[in-house]
Amino acid sequence: MIWQKILVAVDLSTIARIAFEQSLTLAQATGASLILLHVLSADEEGSPTKWLYTVDDRFLLPDVWQIMVEEYEKEWKSFQQEGLVALEAMKKEAIQQKVNTEILQILGSPGRTICQQAKELAVDLIAIGNRGRSGVQELFLGSVSNYVIHHAACSVLIVRNPNYNKAQKN
């Protein structure tokens, strides 16, 4: 099968960058176009802290609460902008390599949103990085790539963290 549309799930991590690079190489070889998707999620590493949701506002003065909300909103807007900057940089790189590329940044649950967008956009392949979490980490933090493997309506390319095998041997 020759892929025509590849959805690349990216965040601000190193493994997402590697997944993008491998997808770019694959797109060049097959003539596919890329759709770069960043799902904004409070669970993403580097997202604004969740302290806003854990503070019991009954014990705060209204002015203090307002300041905390405003600070959180400022951090969230910065996080959104950082995602867009990263997407635009990858798009520019792909276009320089003569690969047709679109970008999307959507708020949502990463696994569900990736699968939903892949279906709506009729992609042939989803490329996603895997951090190599297992055991208790995966239980508590979840695994977006595991969700996508089990729920995607198309093929899925899992890009492993290059340090995964090293960590398993230690």
PyMOL commands that set and color helices and strands:
alter all, ss='L'
color gray80, all
select helices_A, chain A and resi 14-30+51-54+57-59+62-96+110-120+135-141+144-151+164-169
alter helices_A, ss='H'
color red, helices_A
select strands_A, chain A and resi 5-10+33-40+101-107+125-130+155-160
alter strands_A, ss='S'
color yellow, strands_A
deselect
rebuild
show_as cartoon
